[in-house]
Amino acid sequence: MLLQSLPAIRLCDGMAQRFQHGNPVPSAGSAGKCRVYRSPSELLGLGERDEQGILHPRRLIVMS
């Protein structure tokens, strides 16, 4: 599966920080896998939204 084929979610700074530390965050939208960004160009990783609207980190990207 190509990354570009997944829907994109952009998180505010506070939620992005929680997500980067491996914590689930609330997110509106349909359930399934997605790309997660802090800004239009800062990819944080891959997440998966559950049926209750919680976005769970699945793969995180560490930038140095």
Residue frames relative to the residue before (quaternion, step in Angstrom):
aa qw qx qy qz dx dy dz
M 1.0000 0.0000 0.0000 0.0000 0.00 0.00 0.00
L 0.3574 -0.7394 0.5333 0.2026 3.56 -0.82 0.98
L 0.5818 -0.6078 0.4237 0.3355 3.53 -1.06 0.81
Q 0.6601 0.5349 -0.3102 0.4264 3.59 0.94 -0.86
S 0.6287 0.5532 -0.3434 0.4253 3.59 1.14 -0.45
L 0.6170 0.5421 -0.3472 0.4527 3.60 1.26 -0.26
P 0.5374 -0.6046 0.4632 0.3620 3.60 -1.10 0.59
A 0.3551 -0.7359 0.5426 0.1948 3.57 -1.18 0.64
I 0.1170 -0.7565 0.6411 0.0556 3.55 -1.13 0.80
R 0.1572 -0.7685 0.6132 0.0934 3.58 -1.00 0.84
L 0.1984 -0.7978 0.5648 0.0713 3.54 -0.78 1.10
C 0.5015 -0.5993 0.5182 0.3475 3.57 -1.19 0.55
D 0.7203 -0.4697 0.2885 0.4211 3.59 -1.23 0.37
G 0.6723 0.5100 -0.3060 0.4406 3.61 0.88 -0.89
M 0.6869 0.4566 -0.2749 0.4940 3.58 0.93 -0.91
A 0.6178 0.5462 -0.3438 0.4492 3.59 1.06 -0.72
Q 0.6419 0.5206 -0.3241 0.4603 3.58 0.98 -0.81
R 0.6455 0.5072 -0.3181 0.4742 3.59 0.95 -0.83
F 0.6496 0.5257 -0.3059 0.4562 3.57 0.93 -0.96
Q 0.6670 0.5161 -0.2957 0.4487 3.61 0.94 -0.92
H 0.6868 0.4460 -0.2800 0.5010 3.59 1.17 -0.47
G 0.6222 -0.5998 0.3189 0.3891 3.57 1.27 0.33
N 0.5354 0.6322 -0.4032 0.3887 3.58 1.24 0.26
P 0.4733 -0.6482 0.5043 0.3186 3.60 -1.05 0.68
V 0.1291 -0.7785 0.6116 0.0561 3.57 -1.19 0.65
P 0.5448 -0.6037 0.4535 0.3648 3.60 -1.13 0.51
S 0.0622 0.7943 -0.5993 0.0781 3.56 -1.05 0.77
A 0.3567 -0.7299 0.5430 0.2127 3.57 -0.87 0.95
G 0.5563 0.6054 -0.4536 0.3439 3.55 -1.17 0.57
S 0.6583 -0.5188 0.3754 0.3957 3.52 -1.32 0.01
A 0.6051 -0.5738 0.4222 0.3555 3.55 -1.25 0.54
G 0.5260 0.6338 -0.4757 0.3087 3.55 -1.19 0.60
K 0.6715 -0.4918 0.3788 0.4046 3.54 -1.37 0.04
C 0.0275 0.8023 -0.5943 0.0481 3.56 -1.16 0.64
R 0.4730 -0.5971 0.5581 0.3291 3.53 -1.40 0.28
V 0.1601 -0.7962 0.5788 0.0738 3.59 -0.97 0.83
Y 0.0765 -0.8040 0.5891 -0.0261 3.54 -0.83 1.13
R 0.3897 -0.6530 0.5870 0.2778 3.54 -1.30 0.45
S 0.7690 0.0446 0.0053 0.6376 3.56 1.01 -0.84
P 0.7322 -0.4198 0.2631 0.4674 3.61 -1.15 0.09
S 0.7919 0.3116 -0.1638 0.4989 3.61 1.09 -0.58
E 0.6575 0.5119 -0.3220 0.4494 3.65 1.19 -0.16
L 0.1724 -0.8003 0.5715 0.0564 3.56 -0.17 1.34
L 0.2478 -0.7809 0.5597 0.1249 3.57 -0.80 1.05
G 0.7061 -0.3979 0.2770 0.5162 3.57 1.08 -0.65
L 0.5936 -0.5305 0.4541 0.4000 3.51 -1.29 -0.53
G 0.0794 -0.7905 0.6065 0.0309 3.52 -1.08 0.76
E 0.2051 -0.7489 0.6100 0.1581 3.51 -1.33 0.13
R 0.2695 -0.7681 0.5678 0.1225 3.53 -0.71 1.18
D 0.2869 -0.7576 0.5593 0.1755 3.57 -0.93 0.89
E 0.7310 -0.4412 0.3081 0.4196 3.57 -1.33 0.07
Q 0.6711 0.4890 -0.2907 0.4753 3.61 1.20 -0.46
G 0.5552 -0.6371 0.3800 0.3761 3.61 1.27 0.09
I 0.4991 0.6164 -0.4489 0.4116 3.58 1.13 0.62
L 0.2660 -0.7648 0.5731 0.1262 3.55 -0.87 1.05
H 0.1350 -0.8058 0.5761 0.0258 3.56 -0.62 1.21
P 0.4377 -0.6777 0.5146 0.2906 3.62 -0.88 0.88
R 0.1382 -0.7893 0.5934 0.0760 3.60 -0.99 0.84
R 0.7727 -0.0366 0.0329 0.6329 3.61 1.03 -0.80
L 0.1487 -0.8031 0.5745 0.0542 3.56 -0.71 1.09
I 0.2801 -0.7393 0.5907 0.1615 3.55 -1.14 0.71
V 0.1967 -0.7736 0.5942 0.0989 3.55 -0.85 1.02
M 0.1602 -0.7793 0.6024 0.0642 3.53 -0.75 1.10
S 0.2203 -0.7904 0.5569 0.1287 3.59 -0.90 0.87
